[in-house]
Amino acid sequence: MLSRFAPLQVLFAAVLAVIVAVAGAVWAASQQRWLGLDLEPAGAAGVRVAAVAEDGPASGLLSPGDVISAAGRPGNPVSLAHYNPDVAPHIYPTFAEYEAYLAFQDRLADATRTGTLMLRLADDRTVTLSPRARHPWYALGLDFWLFNLFGCMAALIGLSVWVFRPGLDSARLLAISGIGFFAATWNNSVYTVRDLAMVGHWFDLVLRANNLGLHLMLGALMALLASYPRRLGHGRRAIWASFGMVAVVQLNENLHLFDWPQHSFYIPILAYYVLGAGLALAQWRRSSNDPLDRGALRWVVLSVLTSTGAGLVAYFMPLLFTGEALVSTAVMVGLAVTLYVGFALGVLRYRLFDLERWWFGAWVWFFGGLSVVAVDAALVLLLGFEPVYALGLAVIFAGWGYFPARQWLWRRLSGGGGSNNARELADLVQRVLAAGNDDAVERSWQEALASRLEPLAVDPAPEGRPIEVVALSENGARLDVPGIAGGAGVMLRFGKQGRRLFSREDVALVRTMHELATRIHGVRRAKEEAASTERRRIMRDLHDDVGGQLLSLILTAEDEEREALARRALQSLREAINALDDDQNRLLADFLDDWRDGASQRLGPAGTELIVAGDWDAVAHHNLSPRQAINLRRVLDESLTNALKHASPRWLRVWLGQQDGRLQLALEHDGLLGSAVNEPDAPGGRGLSNMRTRVDELGGEIETGFHNEADGAVYRVALSLPLN
């Protein structure tokens, strides 16, 4: 039958039903006699007056601080010693004490039904007043409205999930629990407004209805834990067992068959919590291999056990063992309703009950329309505005108040608040443009995704199955994203460090980012192609023009010195041309062999011995880019030149090794620079400055200076360069 109506129509009917129910609570509460007193226990002395309503029957007769020791019909007073007018009989551990409290309530209530109520004060004064037949709605008190507000929230959240997912057992159970919660708070609000006492049989009726609603809520939650996110092995039996437990407990509480150990009312509530913890543990084990189910279960358990556990610790357990709660009943109910708020947030974060964010959006728009109607009605009925003006003000309120607040709340709850898309897209453009190669582009793309979405994990695409388009997988637990520069793509797991699922909004954003990054990468590639074309033209010109002239100088040189100088110039030209060609990588082994041959030729005439040390084979297989090769050669040649020119060494040692993915190279000799032997660093001129600049260009480090060793002081140039 439900399928014949649209979900919002059913939701609207549910809201109307809840409003009618609250109106019924107002009517039921207003049927009680009103003294206009706020009373609190005063021990053996009786009850103390905490407040007196200005327009109440006791106004002018009693004052705050007065202690009432007895009340009743004239000539038939009832002692109020050790009487607490605020408690519910459920705090008493046995059914006999419960019934005795109700009998006492009935005696006091009977006295208020007469035209005259006599109050005897602790100072021996006697006050006579006439209780009013109706309790005014404006004097019902804050707790009355809080109970009904919390109950409405629970009922509407549970019903709204069921309205959109009527075929799910878990949705039905959440709706039943919400209705049970509302039934409990509705009845609680009715008896909490009593001044001095409430008619015994009516008090008993609302107490029984309150307890039925409470146990219905708890039983439905236990059944929910048995069936969601996965139905346990005997899930259907567990559901029936949960409601069977409710039936047994209610049968005992209504017929007063036997007292439970310690406390007849609160021990069953504690049993529900223990059962719920066991079901949560069983669900946790069942979902160990499913991150989506475990994420949903984490939220469900957090909502159910945290809220009910807070109620146990702050209210039920202290009453059970000490007879006095740490918080008021209204605070306890406020803690409990966070359970349903948690479910609502869970729909946004983990799509509980297979609901999308549109569920929250439907509520937001529904309350937007309701706010206009409510404000319009309030202005007309309470403030006497003309209907036309009232409607205009209501629309202004919705447009300037409700909808901006709604947008802020939506961003905060859906995980999109606080982000600046324009800034992040600009940062993405900068990352891609600054990337030096395709691998760097892919790293920049993944860094941008991680910065924007904060995934719990980033996994590469399966081998041989590249990701082609941005798409949601596993009901939003995973977001598949293609690569930019020929990469296979990545799979992002859970957004906001696991605090939410990915959504269609994330898909739209990542598609925009991917399209932008792809286009910027294309621009970068076009720019690189243009630069490469220009470099090849320069290389051809240098090779054909300058190279040809240097070759002519070699062939026509008048002596060996000029010929050697021309050959070195030609070698430098070739290295410069190679540095312009990104494809001319060179093995480090070949580079080192060439440099060693050249160094031997230069050291031989000076009588300087060349010593090779370290582990050359460990690094020989690495490649050097043209820029790395030319910069490293210039640094080594400059070090060799400085040694021959300023130090006249007997030997020169080259040490080579690898550490932490870096090339470690040291060139040292025993030549001394006069009095500078004890200085930490040799004097540096233009040559040393150029060496530092070339090493910095390669992302390396250089240290120069004298060191004392066992065989005397040596001057060392130490390099550390990345091997990539």
TAURQUI-V84557 format. One record per backbone hydrogen bond with DSSP energy under -1.0 kcal/mol. CO is the residue of the C=O (numbers start at 1). NH is the residue of the N-H. E is the energy in kcal/mol with one decimal. If there is no record, write none. Layout:
[[CO NH E] [CO NH E]]
//
This chain:
[[1 4 -1.6] [2 5 -1.9] [6 10 -2.0] [7 11 -2.7] [8 12 -2.5] [9 13 -2.2] [10 14 -2.3] [11 15 -2.4] [12 16 -2.4] [13 17 -2.4] [14 18 -2.4] [15 19 -2.5] [16 20 -2.7] [17 21 -2.3] [18 22 -2.4] [19 23 -2.4] [20 24 -2.2] [21 25 -2.0] [22 26 -2.3] [23 27 -2.3] [24 28 -2.8] [25 29 -2.7] [26 30 -2.1] [29 32 -1.4] [30 135 -2.4] [34 132 -2.3] [35 58 -1.1] [36 53 -2.8] [38 50 -3.6] [38 51 -1.3] [40 48 -3.5] [42 45 -1.3] [43 46 -1.1] [43 82 -3.2] [46 42 -2.7] [47 68 -3.3] [48 40 -2.1] [49 65 -3.1] [51 38 -2.4] [53 56 -1.4] [56 59 -1.5] [58 61 -1.9] [58 62 -2.0] [63 66 -2.2] [66 49 -3.1] [67 122 -2.6] [68 47 -2.3] [69 80 -2.8] [70 120 -2.7] [71 78 -2.5] [72 118 -2.7] [73 76 -2.8] [78 71 -2.1] [80 83 -1.9] [88 91 -2.1] [89 92 -1.8] [93 264 -2.4] [94 98 -1.8] [95 99 -2.5] [96 100 -2.0] [97 101 -2.2] [98 102 -1.9] [99 103 -2.2] [100 104 -2.1] [101 105 -2.5] [102 106 -2.3] [103 107 -1.8] [104 108 -2.0] [105 109 -3.0] [106 110 -2.2] [107 111 -1.2] [108 112 -1.4] [117 129 -2.3] [118 72 -1.8] [119 127 -3.2] [120 69 -2.4] [120 70 -1.6] [121 124 -1.7] [125 121 -3.1] [127 119 -3.4] [129 117 -3.0] [132 34 -2.0] [136 139 -1.4] [137 140 -1.4] [141 145 -1.2] [142 146 -2.5] [143 147 -2.8] [144 148 -1.7] [145 149 -2.5] [146 150 -2.9] [147 151 -2.2] [148 152 -2.5] [149 153 -2.3] [150 154 -2.2] [151 155 -2.6] [152 156 -2.8] [153 157 -2.3] [154 158 -2.2] [155 159 -2.8] [156 160 -2.4] [157 161 -1.6] [158 162 -1.8] [159 163 -2.7] [160 164 -1.4] [161 165 -1.6] [165 168 -1.4] [168 172 -2.0] [169 173 -2.6] [170 174 -2.1] [171 175 -2.2] [172 176 -2.6] [173 177 -2.4] [174 178 -2.3] [175 179 -2.4] [176 180 -2.6] [177 181 -2.4] [178 182 -2.3] [179 183 -2.6] [180 184 -2.2] [181 185 -2.5] [182 186 -2.8] [183 187 -1.9] [184 188 -2.1] [185 189 -2.5] [186 190 -1.3] [187 191 -1.8] [188 192 -1.4] [199 203 -2.9] [200 204 -2.7] [201 205 -1.9] [202 206 -2.4] [203 207 -2.1] [204 208 -2.3] [205 209 -2.3] [206 210 -2.3] [207 211 -2.4] [208 212 -2.4] [209 213 -2.4] [210 214 -2.3] [211 215 -2.5] [212 216 -2.3] [213 217 -2.3] [214 218 -2.3] [215 219 -2.8] [216 220 -2.2] [217 221 -2.0] [218 222 -2.1] [219 223 -2.2] [220 224 -2.2] [221 225 -2.3] [222 226 -1.3] [224 227 -1.1] [224 228 -1.7] [226 232 -2.4] [232 235 -2.5] [234 238 -2.7] [235 239 -2.2] [236 240 -2.1] [237 241 -2.7] [238 242 -2.2] [239 243 -2.0] [240 244 -2.2] [241 245 -2.2] [242 246 -1.7] [243 247 -2.3] [244 248 -2.4] [245 249 -2.6] [246 250 -2.7] [247 251 -2.5] [248 252 -2.2] [249 253 -2.5] [250 254 -2.4] [251 255 -2.2] [252 256 -1.8] [261 263 -2.9] [263 267 -1.3] [266 270 -2.1] [267 271 -2.1] [268 272 -1.9] [269 273 -1.6] [270 274 -2.1] [271 275 -2.6] [272 276 -2.8] [273 277 -2.4] [274 278 -1.9] [275 279 -2.3] [276 280 -2.5] [277 281 -2.0] [278 282 -2.1] [279 283 -2.5] [280 284 -2.3] [281 285 -2.0] [282 286 -2.0] [283 287 -1.9] [285 288 -1.2] [287 290 -1.6] [290 294 -2.5] [291 295 -2.3] [292 296 -2.4] [293 297 -3.0] [294 298 -2.5] [295 299 -1.5] [296 300 -2.4] [297 301 -3.3] [298 302 -2.2] [299 303 -2.3] [300 304 -3.0] [301 305 -2.0] [303 307 -1.2] [304 308 -2.3] [305 309 -2.0] [306 310 -2.3] [307 311 -1.8] [308 312 -2.2] [309 313 -2.7] [310 314 -2.5] [311 315 -1.9] [311 316 -1.7] [312 317 -3.3] [314 326 -1.9] [314 327 -1.1] [315 319 -1.9] [316 320 -2.5] [317 321 -2.1] [318 322 -3.1] [318 323 -1.1] [328 332 -2.2] [329 333 -2.5] [330 334 -2.2] [331 335 -2.3] [332 336 -2.0] [333 337 -2.1] [336 339 -1.7] [337 341 -1.7] [338 342 -2.6] [339 343 -1.5] [340 344 -2.1] [341 345 -2.4] [342 346 -2.2] [343 347 -1.5] [344 348 -1.0] [345 349 -2.4] [346 350 -3.0] [349 501 -3.0] [351 354 -1.4] [352 355 -1.4] [356 359 -1.6] [357 361 -2.3] [358 362 -2.9] [359 363 -1.7] [360 364 -2.4] [361 365 -2.6] [362 366 -2.2] [363 367 -2.8] [364 368 -1.5] [365 369 -2.0] [366 370 -2.3] [367 371 -2.3] [368 372 -1.3] [369 373 -1.9] [370 374 -2.9] [371 375 -2.6] [372 376 -2.4] [373 377 -2.7] [374 378 -2.5] [375 379 -2.4] [376 380 -2.0] [377 381 -3.0] [378 382 -2.1] [378 383 -1.1] [379 385 -2.6] [386 390 -2.8] [387 391 -2.4] [388 392 -1.8] [389 393 -2.4] [390 394 -2.3] [391 395 -2.3] [392 396 -2.2] [393 397 -2.6] [394 398 -2.3] [395 399 -2.7] [396 400 -2.8] [397 401 -2.2] [397 402 -1.6] [398 403 -2.7] [401 405 -1.7] [402 406 -2.6] [403 407 -2.4] [404 408 -2.3] [405 409 -2.6] [406 410 -2.6] [407 411 -2.3] [408 412 -2.3] [409 413 -2.6] [410 414 -2.3] [411 416 -1.1] [411 417 -2.0] [420 424 -2.4] [421 425 -2.7] [422 426 -2.2] [423 427 -2.1] [424 428 -1.9] [425 429 -2.2] [426 430 -2.1] [427 431 -2.4] [428 432 -2.4] [429 433 -2.4] [430 434 -2.0] [437 441 -2.0] [438 442 -2.2] [439 443 -2.2] [440 444 -2.4] [441 445 -2.4] [442 446 -2.3] [443 447 -2.3] [444 448 -2.1] [445 449 -2.0] [446 450 -2.4] [447 451 -2.3] [448 452 -2.0] [449 453 -2.8] [450 454 -1.6] [453 496 -2.4] [454 497 -3.9] [457 493 -2.7] [459 491 -3.5] [462 465 -2.1] [471 480 -2.9] [473 476 -1.0] [473 478 -2.1] [474 477 -1.6] [476 502 -3.1] [477 494 -2.3] [478 473 -2.6] [479 492 -2.8] [480 471 -1.8] [481 490 -2.5] [488 467 -3.0] [489 461 -1.9] [490 481 -2.8] [491 459 -2.7] [492 479 -2.4] [493 456 -2.5] [493 457 -1.1] [494 456 -2.3] [495 500 -1.6] [496 499 -1.2] [500 495 -1.5] [503 507 -1.8] [504 508 -2.4] [505 509 -2.3] [506 510 -2.9] [507 511 -2.4] [508 512 -1.9] [509 513 -2.6] [510 514 -3.0] [511 515 -2.6] [512 516 -2.4] [513 517 -3.0] [514 518 -2.6] [515 519 -2.2] [516 520 -2.6] [517 521 -2.6] [518 522 -2.1] [519 523 -2.3] [520 524 -2.7] [521 525 -2.7] [522 526 -2.4] [523 527 -2.5] [524 528 -2.5] [525 529 -2.7] [526 530 -2.3] [527 531 -2.4] [528 532 -2.9] [529 533 -2.5] [530 534 -2.0] [531 535 -2.4] [532 536 -2.5] [533 537 -1.7] [534 538 -2.2] [535 539 -2.9] [536 540 -2.3] [537 541 -2.2] [538 542 -2.8] [539 543 -2.7] [540 544 -2.9] [541 545 -2.5] [542 547 -2.8] [545 549 -1.9] [546 550 -2.5] [547 551 -2.3] [548 552 -1.8] [549 553 -1.9] [550 554 -2.0] [551 555 -2.1] [552 556 -1.6] [559 563 -1.9] [560 564 -2.8] [561 565 -2.2] [562 566 -2.4] [563 567 -2.3] [564 568 -2.4] [565 569 -2.0] [566 570 -2.3] [567 571 -2.5] [568 572 -2.5] [569 573 -2.1] [570 574 -2.2] [571 575 -2.3] [572 576 -2.3] [573 577 -2.5] [574 578 -2.6] [575 579 -2.0] [578 581 -1.3] [581 584 -1.5] [583 585 -1.3] [586 624 -3.4] [587 591 -2.1] [588 592 -2.7] [589 593 -2.2] [590 594 -2.3] [591 595 -2.4] [592 596 -2.6] [593 597 -2.2] [594 598 -2.3] [595 599 -2.8] [596 600 -2.4] [597 601 -1.8] [598 602 -1.5] [599 603 -2.5] [600 604 -2.2] [603 608 -1.9] [604 607 -2.0] [609 652 -3.0] [611 654 -3.2] [613 656 -1.4] [616 619 -1.0] [619 622 -1.5] [620 589 -1.8] [622 588 -3.3] [624 586 -2.6] [625 629 -2.9] [626 630 -2.5] [627 631 -2.2] [628 632 -2.6] [629 633 -2.4] [630 634 -2.2] [631 635 -2.1] [632 636 -2.5] [633 637 -3.0] [634 638 -2.3] [635 639 -2.2] [636 640 -2.4] [637 641 -2.7] [638 642 -2.5] [639 643 -1.9] [640 644 -2.2] [641 645 -2.5] [642 646 -2.4] [643 647 -1.6] [643 648 -1.2] [650 609 -2.3] [651 670 -1.1] [652 611 -2.9] [653 668 -2.6] [654 613 -3.0] [655 666 -2.6] [656 615 -2.0] [657 664 -2.6] [659 662 -1.2] [661 723 -1.9] [662 659 -2.2] [663 721 -2.4] [664 657 -2.2] [665 719 -3.8] [666 655 -3.2] [667 717 -2.6] [668 653 -3.3] [669 715 -2.5] [673 676 -1.9] [676 679 -1.5] [685 689 -1.8] [686 690 -2.5] [687 691 -2.0] [688 692 -2.2] [689 693 -2.1] [690 694 -2.4] [691 695 -2.2] [692 696 -2.5] [693 697 -1.9] [695 700 -2.4] [696 699 -1.7] [701 720 -2.2] [703 718 -3.1] [705 716 -2.7] [707 714 -2.7] [709 712 -1.9] [712 709 -1.9] [714 707 -2.7] [715 669 -1.9] [716 705 -1.5] [717 667 -2.6] [718 703 -2.3] [719 665 -2.2] [720 701 -2.3] [721 663 -3.3] [722 724 -1.0]]
//
